[in-house]
Amino acid sequence: MAQLESESNQDALPFVAPCRQVNLADPVQWFILGWQDFKRAPRISLIYGFSLVVLSYAVAYLTWNLGGFVLILSLLSGFIFIAPVLALGLYSISCQLQAGMTPQIGYCLRQGRRHLGNELIYSVILMVIFLIWARAASMIHVFFPMEADPQLADLAVFLFIGTLVGSLFTAIVFTASAFSLPMMLDRKVDTITAVITSINAVLRNKGPMFVWGLIIVFSLGISFITAFLGLAILMPILGYMTWHAYQETIKADAWPEQTKVPME
């Protein structure tokens, strides 16, 4: 009887979680909230951030030996495709802070393991997109001028085409990722519902989402300029920012909350 009632409740859930209309200035406030979370948990944030710095150096080293500078740019720009999954632990840290807990890496891992099924489905989707982007990036390489002293116009064509194609892939991933993983961490919801919820919320808040995207691009630009060291601080802040954006944008009360992971 209880099982039938549970299935009936699942059938009664809407196809997509409704969203709130947010203002253009709200992404800046989310960034500030992310910075506040960073200051409340600096040690675990820096551990997470420097782990991503080391990962970035490893990717840069391998790609430089395999294909040179252009391949580095292609793969590191594709880093944004898998960043939402890598940031899952950061969402957990913000969730722990919100619950008045002291954030722990072990808690993040246990919480992530609990949602492993949905995470794997989502990771496979992102990996497929990433591989398509890597293939597209290698095709774009044919526009790279091979002369010893290339003309500025030729370089401009290469950069324009690369930016255009990269922006298209990035927009697709951002639209699907903006709220989906935080929702899966917070509520008992399937991957498809979470992704459609994210797409719906982004399309209904195009202006603020554009501002949010600019913050991400600016942060990644700083990280590249600082030889990835900026990731140690900016990546945790962006992860915490995403959690607060989800909390203030998505109305997911219709779905039951995830059961809390026991502390050790």
Backbone torsions as a table, in degrees:
resi	resn	phi	psi	omega
1	MET	NA	-44.3	179.3
2	ALA	-63.7	-36.8	179.1
3	GLN	-65.3	-41.5	178.1
4	LEU	-63.5	-39.0	179.3
5	GLU	-66.7	-38.9	178.2
6	SER	-63.9	-42.7	178.8
7	GLU	-65.1	-36.7	178.5
8	SER	-64.4	-39.4	178.3
9	ASN	-66.1	-37.5	178.3
10	GLN	-64.7	-40.1	179.7
11	ASP	-66.6	-27.4	-177.0
12	ALA	-79.6	-11.1	-178.6
13	LEU	-68.3	144.0	177.4
14	PRO	-67.9	162.6	-178.4
15	PHE	-71.9	-27.3	-178.1
16	VAL	-144.9	143.3	177.6
17	ALA	-77.0	133.9	178.5
18	PRO	-67.1	161.0	-179.3
19	CYS	-128.3	159.7	175.9
20	ARG	-92.1	154.8	171.4
21	GLN	-83.5	123.0	-178.5
22	VAL	-108.7	162.7	-176.5
23	ASN	-94.4	163.4	-179.3
24	LEU	-60.1	-33.4	-177.1
25	ALA	-81.6	-11.4	-175.5
26	ASP	-61.0	-40.3	178.3
27	PRO	-58.0	-33.3	176.6
28	VAL	-64.8	-40.6	177.9
29	GLN	-65.4	-37.9	177.6
30	TRP	-63.3	-38.7	178.4
31	PHE	-63.4	-41.4	178.3
32	ILE	-62.9	-41.8	177.1
33	LEU	-63.3	-36.6	176.0
34	GLY	-63.8	-41.0	177.4
35	TRP	-64.2	-37.7	177.9
36	GLN	-64.9	-39.8	175.9
37	ASP	-63.7	-38.6	177.7
38	PHE	-60.1	-44.1	-178.9
39	LYS	-68.6	-28.5	179.0
40	ARG	-76.9	-23.8	-179.9
41	ALA	-137.2	63.0	-174.0
42	PRO	-67.2	-37.8	-174.9
43	ARG	-64.9	-53.5	-178.3
44	ILE	-67.6	-30.7	178.0
45	SER	-66.1	-43.7	-179.4
46	LEU	-70.0	-35.1	175.3
47	ILE	-59.9	-46.9	179.0
48	TYR	-64.0	-45.5	-177.1
49	GLY	-64.1	-45.1	-179.2
50	PHE	-69.8	-26.8	173.8
51	SER	-62.0	-39.9	177.7
52	LEU	-69.9	-32.8	175.8
53	VAL	-62.7	-46.8	178.9
54	VAL	-60.9	-42.5	177.7
55	LEU	-60.7	-40.8	179.6
56	SER	-64.5	-41.1	177.2
57	TYR	-63.7	-39.4	179.4
58	ALA	-63.4	-43.6	178.3
59	VAL	-63.0	-43.9	-179.6
60	ALA	-62.8	-41.5	-179.6
61	TYR	-63.5	-47.1	-178.1
62	LEU	-64.8	-45.4	-177.3
63	THR	-69.1	-32.7	177.9
64	TRP	-64.8	-39.8	179.1
65	ASN	-73.6	-26.4	-177.9
66	LEU	-89.4	-37.4	-171.7
67	GLY	-149.0	-0.9	175.6
68	GLY	89.7	-170.6	-169.9
69	PHE	-63.4	-41.0	-177.4
70	VAL	-64.5	-39.7	178.1
71	LEU	-66.2	-35.6	176.0
72	ILE	-59.2	-48.3	179.0
73	LEU	-59.7	-41.0	-178.0
74	SER	-64.2	-49.4	-175.8
75	LEU	-73.0	-37.9	179.6
76	LEU	-70.9	-32.1	173.8
77	SER	-69.5	-30.9	174.4
78	GLY	-72.6	-11.3	176.6
79	PHE	-56.4	-30.9	-179.5
80	ILE	-64.1	-22.4	-179.4
81	PHE	-70.8	-35.5	-178.0
82	ILE	-100.2	-4.7	-179.5
83	ALA	-57.9	-39.3	179.7
84	PRO	-58.7	-37.4	178.6
85	VAL	-71.2	-40.8	177.8
86	LEU	-63.2	-27.7	-178.2
87	ALA	-84.2	1.0	-177.2
88	LEU	-58.1	-39.6	177.9
89	GLY	-64.2	-31.7	178.3
90	LEU	-68.9	-37.8	175.0
91	TYR	-60.3	-39.8	179.5
92	SER	-63.9	-39.2	179.0
93	ILE	-62.9	-45.2	177.4
94	SER	-62.5	-39.0	178.4
95	CYS	-62.5	-41.9	178.4
96	GLN	-65.2	-42.6	178.3
97	LEU	-62.4	-40.9	179.9
98	GLN	-62.9	-32.6	-179.6
99	ALA	-85.5	3.9	179.2
100	GLY	78.3	20.1	-178.4
101	MET	-97.2	161.6	171.5
102	THR	-87.8	115.5	-174.2
103	PRO	-59.6	139.1	179.1
104	GLN	-134.2	138.6	177.2
105	ILE	-60.9	-41.6	-179.9
106	GLY	-59.7	-38.6	178.0
107	TYR	-64.2	-41.3	178.5
108	CYS	-59.9	-43.7	-178.6
109	LEU	-66.1	-42.0	179.5
110	ARG	-66.8	-38.5	178.6
111	GLN	-67.0	-39.7	177.3
112	GLY	-65.9	-38.2	179.7
113	ARG	-64.6	-32.4	-179.9
114	ARG	-64.4	-31.7	-177.9
115	HIS	-104.1	24.7	-171.9
116	LEU	-58.6	-38.2	-177.7
117	GLY	-60.3	-53.8	179.3
118	ASN	-63.6	-36.7	-179.6
119	GLU	-64.8	-40.5	179.9
120	LEU	-64.7	-42.5	177.6
121	ILE	-59.5	-46.8	-178.4
122	TYR	-66.8	-39.6	179.8
123	SER	-63.3	-38.8	178.4
124	VAL	-63.2	-42.1	178.2
125	ILE	-59.9	-47.6	-179.7
126	LEU	-65.3	-37.2	-179.7
127	MET	-65.2	-39.2	176.9
128	VAL	-61.7	-45.6	178.6
129	ILE	-62.6	-41.6	179.8
130	PHE	-61.7	-43.0	179.7
131	LEU	-66.2	-37.9	175.9
132	ILE	-63.4	-41.5	178.5
133	TRP	-63.8	-42.7	179.6
134	ALA	-60.5	-39.2	177.6
135	ARG	-67.0	-42.8	178.7
136	ALA	-63.4	-39.8	-179.9
137	ALA	-63.1	-38.7	178.5
138	SER	-67.4	-32.6	177.2
139	MET	-71.4	-37.3	178.4
140	ILE	-63.5	-25.3	-177.7
141	HIS	-60.1	-20.9	179.3
142	VAL	-65.6	-20.2	178.8
143	PHE	-85.3	-5.9	-179.9
144	PHE	-72.4	124.9	-177.5
145	PRO	-65.2	132.7	-176.0
146	MET	-97.4	-3.5	-179.2
147	GLU	-67.5	153.9	178.0
148	ALA	-64.3	-33.4	179.0
149	ASP	-126.2	77.9	-173.7
150	PRO	-66.2	148.8	177.1
151	GLN	-74.2	148.6	-180.0
152	LEU	-61.0	-36.5	-179.6
153	ALA	-64.5	-38.0	179.1
154	ASP	-67.2	-40.6	177.0
155	LEU	-64.8	-38.1	-179.7
156	ALA	-64.0	-39.5	177.8
157	VAL	-63.1	-44.8	179.3
158	PHE	-61.2	-47.5	-178.6
159	LEU	-66.0	-37.1	-179.9
160	PHE	-65.5	-47.8	-179.4
161	ILE	-64.7	-43.4	179.1
162	GLY	-62.5	-42.9	179.4
163	THR	-65.7	-40.4	-178.8
164	LEU	-63.9	-49.2	-179.4
165	VAL	-66.7	-43.6	179.1
166	GLY	-62.7	-38.3	179.3
167	SER	-65.1	-36.4	178.7
168	LEU	-63.9	-48.8	178.5
169	PHE	-62.4	-42.6	-178.3
170	THR	-63.6	-41.4	179.7
171	ALA	-62.3	-39.6	179.4
172	ILE	-63.4	-47.6	-178.1
173	VAL	-66.8	-42.6	-179.7
174	PHE	-61.7	-43.0	-178.9
175	THR	-61.5	-40.5	-179.0
176	ALA	-79.6	-23.8	-171.4
177	SER	-100.3	-19.5	-168.6
178	ALA	-50.9	-44.1	-175.3
179	PHE	-125.0	-6.0	-170.8
180	SER	-69.3	-50.8	-177.4
181	LEU	-66.8	-42.2	174.2
182	PRO	-59.1	-36.0	179.4
183	MET	-67.3	-40.2	178.5
184	MET	-66.6	-31.0	177.5
185	LEU	-72.9	-33.1	-173.9
186	ASP	-89.1	-35.6	-171.8
187	ARG	-127.6	157.5	175.4
188	LYS	-81.1	88.0	-173.9
189	VAL	-139.8	149.0	179.6
190	ASP	-82.8	165.9	-175.4
191	THR	-61.6	-44.6	-176.4
192	ILE	-61.8	-46.1	179.7
193	THR	-61.5	-42.3	-179.1
194	ALA	-64.2	-42.9	-179.5
195	VAL	-66.7	-43.6	179.1
196	ILE	-64.9	-37.0	175.8
197	THR	-60.3	-43.6	179.8
198	SER	-63.8	-45.6	179.8
199	ILE	-61.0	-44.3	-179.9
200	ASN	-60.8	-44.6	-178.1
201	ALA	-66.2	-40.2	179.8
202	VAL	-65.5	-45.1	-177.8
203	LEU	-66.9	-27.6	179.0
204	ARG	-86.3	-6.8	179.7
205	ASN	-135.0	53.4	-172.2
206	LYS	-59.9	-43.8	-178.4
207	GLY	-60.8	-56.6	177.9
208	PRO	-61.1	-34.3	178.9
209	MET	-67.2	-34.0	176.1
210	PHE	-64.7	-41.7	177.1
211	VAL	-63.0	-42.3	177.7
212	TRP	-60.1	-44.1	178.7
213	GLY	-61.6	-39.2	178.0
214	LEU	-63.3	-38.2	177.8
215	ILE	-62.9	-41.5	179.2
216	ILE	-65.0	-46.1	-179.6
217	VAL	-62.5	-43.8	179.2
218	PHE	-62.5	-41.2	179.9
219	SER	-65.4	-42.6	178.2
220	LEU	-66.4	-35.4	176.8
221	GLY	-61.6	-44.0	177.3
222	ILE	-62.5	-39.7	-179.5
223	SER	-63.5	-41.0	178.8
224	PHE	-68.2	-40.4	-179.1
225	ILE	-63.7	-35.0	-179.3
226	THR	-91.3	21.5	179.6
227	ALA	57.4	43.6	175.5
228	PHE	75.2	-7.7	-178.4
229	LEU	-64.2	-29.1	178.4
230	GLY	-62.6	-23.0	178.4
231	LEU	-60.7	-30.3	-176.8
232	ALA	-59.7	-30.1	179.6
233	ILE	-105.6	-44.8	-172.1
234	LEU	-73.0	-35.4	-179.9
235	MET	-64.1	-46.8	174.4
236	PRO	-58.9	-41.3	-179.8
237	ILE	-62.3	-43.3	179.1
238	LEU	-63.7	-37.2	177.0
239	GLY	-64.5	-46.7	178.2
240	TYR	-64.5	-36.9	177.4
241	MET	-59.3	-41.1	-179.8
242	THR	-62.9	-41.0	178.7
243	TRP	-60.8	-45.5	-179.5
244	HIS	-68.4	-34.3	175.9
245	ALA	-62.3	-43.3	177.4
246	TYR	-61.8	-46.1	-177.4
247	GLN	-59.7	-36.2	-175.2
248	GLU	-92.9	-10.8	-175.3
249	THR	-108.6	-42.6	-172.7
250	ILE	-94.8	130.8	175.8
251	LYS	-101.4	89.9	-173.6
252	ALA	-105.8	24.1	-176.2
253	ASP	-63.2	-22.2	-178.2
254	ALA	-68.9	-22.2	179.7
255	TRP	-95.2	140.1	179.2
256	PRO	-66.0	147.4	178.3
257	GLU	-70.1	150.9	174.6
258	GLN	-66.6	142.9	176.3
259	THR	-66.0	135.0	-178.8
260	LYS	-64.4	140.0	176.8
261	VAL	-76.6	131.5	-179.7
262	PRO	-64.5	142.3	177.6
263	MET	-78.1	153.1	177.2
264	GLU	-114.1	NA	NA
